[in-house]
Amino acid sequence: KFNLFTFIIIIFALGGAVYAAYNYIYLKISAVKEPVSLSFAAVRQVAAGEEFYYILNYKNEDKVAINNIEIKVTYPDSFIFLSSDPAPAKNNNIWQILSLDPNRSNLIKIKGKLTGPLDKNEIILADMTYQPGNFSSEFKKSASFETKINDLGLNFSFINSSSALVGE
């Protein structure tokens, strides 16, 4: 009975060790995160002609710096560009960043307005190309965001008198 009891305990201990190794080693290796993230933040619904900001966040989550970063934004057809911080390098839609250190992030604030028909969905796209510091190839990351025009942005008010006389 003692040998059987010892054998069962050893089997449970070995089974627990295999389970722990699977969870802590294999699952962590297969759950590798993206080295670079790119995302938009903005309001989901705007009135036509209303000024608002698209905020483009980019982050280096890798252990090495990334270099030669170029971010190209494709605006919706009805988007009117007003300004951005930082200023674009070319054509109000291309930003060039020399490098971004590991575990650092930055953002681009794009100010503009949408004009178009009511209930139209407008999609903004961003493509980021970069080169990791320890690699000679160029990589690409993309992001998109959808904004809906929910109001025409026009308000009419009629002011009239409740009575009128002939000739007035």
Beta strands, then each sheet from edge to edge (+ up, - down):
strand 1: 36-41
strand 2: 45-47
strand 3: 51-60
strand 4: 66-74
strand 5: 79-85
strand 6: 94-100
strand 7: 104-114
strand 8: 121-132
strand 9: 139-151
sheet 1: 1+ 3- 7+ 5-
sheet 2: 2+ 9+ 8- 4+ 6-
end
